[in-house]
């Protein structure tokens, strides 16, 4: 497999901001998708709660600076007395206005051919016995292999390792708040890609989640990487809510690609888990709304 390398950044990911007094503040992430001849911004419901509950407008970066998210919002409102902590779906979306779409020069909505509509991303039985391939010792050997121009390594083991990585890795990606900087009236931010592992169905059952609707990934201390799979210490995940969940797939010309499989919304730091909602379920909600 060699180095996992992607051709470009994942420009469908978009940071979401609010104004606190006179200061712009990043709070979350959204995913832009191009489907059914419309552009939608998908995010978590608890992000949109900032507007409905806190009365704070939501903004995204455009060629004109920060602009209000304009268009039609479909929001999952909380029932009286309910909490978002009890919401295992936590998904809302905007059908963006034409005026806002024209100003999205720094973003590229993901298209239907990069959306994976599978409904189950639990760890397959065949990989339970292959976990030793991902043990620290073998990962270290793989990294040394890559650094030393692919010499002195068992090709069969490498192929097994590569296949296992592709099939078991689940990536949560978004804009962590601590990567957003404001200096001299200029705001900059950075996407972080959290590469985790699929979990067994029993984990869903323990957490009372539906493995046909939810997606879970498990992360270690060094679970974040840049888009080319280079590991780094993991920054705090606050701010990636509403971001994309992805699978890695083999691409062309030495590059790899990604497929969107869900929208992230919940982190359980003590259990080293990130949780989201399957994109198939999300799109079914969008489709039903369009039919009303």
N, C-alpha and C positions, 0 to 999 in steps of 0.2 A: 504493500500500500504506500509506503513512504510517508512523507509529511502530509498531513491533512491541510490542504490549502484551498481557500475560497477566492474566487475571482474578484469579488467586490464586497463592500460593506452591505449590511442588511438594511437598506434604506426605507423599508416599510415601517420600521420602528420610529416612533415619534414621541418626544418628551412632552408632558402635559404640565402646565403651570397655572398658578393662581397669583393674584396680587394680594400681598399682606401690607396694608397701608400703601406706601409708595414703592415697596420693594417687590420685584418679581421672584417667585419661589417655585421651584420644580417640586411636584408632588407625586408624579406617577409616569406611566408610559402608555402609549396606545399603539395599535397595529392598523396600518392602512391596507385595505384590500380592494381590489378592482374586480367586481363580479356583478353579473346581471346588468351590465351597462351603467353601473353606479360606483361611486367611491364611498366606502364606509370606514369609519374609525371605530375600531373595537377596543374596549377597555373593561376594567372591572367596575361593578356597580358601586363599590365603596368609594371609588374615585369620583363618580358622578354625584354621589351624596354631598360632595363639597358644594355643589350648586343648589341642590334641593333642600338640604338640611342647614348648611352653613351660610347659604346665600352668597357664595363666592363664584364669580364667573370663571370659566375654564378657557385657557389660552394655549395655542400652539405656535411655534415659530413659522413665519412665512417670509416672503421677499419684502414685505412691508413691516417687518418686525413682529411683535407678538400680536396675534389676532384672536378675537373671540371664536370659539368653535361654533360655527353657524350651520344650520341645517335642521333636520328632524331628529330628535333624540328619542330613543326607545329605552326607557329606564325601568329596572326592576325595583319598585319601591318596597320599602320594608312595611310589614304589617305592624299595627300598633303594638308596642311593647316588645317587638322582635329586635334582634341584634344581627349585624353582619357576621358575627362570629358563628352564627348558626346557619348562615347561607353558604351552602356547598357549591352553588352555581356561580353567584357573584359576577354576572355578566350583563353589560349594557353596551349600546352602540349608538353612533351618530351616522345618519345618511347626510353626507356633507353637501353644503350648498355649492352651486356652480362657481360662485364668486370666490369662495375659499379654495376650491380645487385649483383654480387658475393660479393661485398664489403659492402653491406648494412646490416651489422650485427645488428645494433641498431634499425632497422625499420622493420615493417611487413606490406607489402601492404594489403589493404583491399580487400576482395574477393567479387565476384559477389553476393553471398548470403546476403551480408550486404549493398547492394545498393538498394535504393528505387526508382523505376522508375515512380512514380506518377508524374502527370504533373500540379497539382494545389495544392498549400499549403496556399491558402487564408483562412481566419477565417470563419468557417462554421456558417451558420445562427443559428444552435441550440446552439452555445456557446455565442451568443450575449447576451442572457438572463442569462447566467451563470457567467457573469463577476464578480458578487458580491462574488462569491466563492474565487476570487483572490484578493479581497480587503485587505488592510493592516491589518484590524482587524482579519480576518479569517486566514491570513497567520501567524500572530503572534500566534494565538491559535493552529494552526497546529504545529508550531515549538515547542511550549510548550508541546504539546501532545507527540511529538517524544522524547524530552528531558526527560520527566517523565515516560518513559517506557509504553507509550500508555494507560494511565489511564484517566478516567473521560472525555471521548470525545464521541460525537455522531458518531457512526460507519457509519451511512448512509451519513452524511455530509462528513466524511473522504473519503468515496468511491467516492462521487461526485467530491470532490476536486482532488483526485488522477486521476480520469478519465479525468477531465478537463486539469490538468497539462500535462498529457501524450499527449493529442490530440492537445493542442494549443501551446506547447513549441517548439521553433525552436532554435537550438544551433549553434552559429558560434564559431569555435575553431581554434586556431593557436598559434603562438609564438610571443607575443608582444615584440617589440624591447627593452622596458625598463625592461624586464625580462631576457635579455641576458647579461651576465657578462664575462669580460675578466680579468683574474688575474693569474699572474705567468705563462703566456703562455698557460693557460687552459681556454677554453671557455665553459660556461655552459648556458643552457637556460631552459625554462619552458613553458609547454602548459597552456593556460588559456581558459576556457570554458565560453562563454558569452551566458547565457540562456535568450532568449527573447520570445516575444509572436507574434504569427501570426497576420496579419492585414487584414482588410476587402478589398474586391476587389476595392472599391472606392479609397483606398489609392494608389493602383497601377495606377489607371486612373489619379489621380491628378499628380503623378510623371511621367506620360507618359511611364509607364513600362508595359510589357506584362506578365500577371499573369500565362501564360502557359510556359514562358521561364525564367522569373525572380522570385526570392524569396526575400521577405522583412520580417524582424523581428524588433520589437520595444523593446527598452531597457530602464531600469530605472537606477538610480544611483548605485544600488547594483545588477546589472545585470550579474556580473561574479561570477563563482563558481568553485570549484575544480570538478574533474570528478564525485564525489559522491554527487554533488548537495548541498554542503555546501557553503553558501553565503559569499562573501567578498566584500570589496570596489573594484570598477571596475578599473583596470589599463587601461591606454590609449591603444587604439586598433591598433595604428600604428605597422605594422609588421605582422598582421594576414591576410593581403591580400593574396589571393591564398589558404587560408586554407579551411577546410571542413565546410559544413553546414549539420546539422543532426536533425533527429527526435529520440525521446526516445521511445523504445518499451519494453514490458514486456519480461523478460527472464526467465531462469530456476534457481532453487535452491536459490531463494531469491535475485538473481542479476537481473539487468536490462541490456539492450543492446542498441546499437545505429544503425541507418541506415543512410548512406550517401545520402543526397538529393541534394547537390549542391556544388558549389565552390564560396567562397566569394570574393568580389573585391572592394566594395565601402562603405564608412561610411559617414553618415550625422549627425554629432555630435549635431547640434542645434535641429534637429528633432528627435534625439535619435533612429536613424535607421541604420541598416546594410543591405546591398543589395548584392545579388549574382545571379549566373546563375544556373538554374536547371540542375542536373546531367544527366537527360534524354537527354537534348539538347546537353550537352557536349559530351556524348557518341555517339550521332548521328554524330557529327563532326569527332570524332576519327574513327568511322566505315567507313565513307565516305572517309577519308584520306587513310585508309588501303586498300580500293578498287581501289584506283588510280594506 
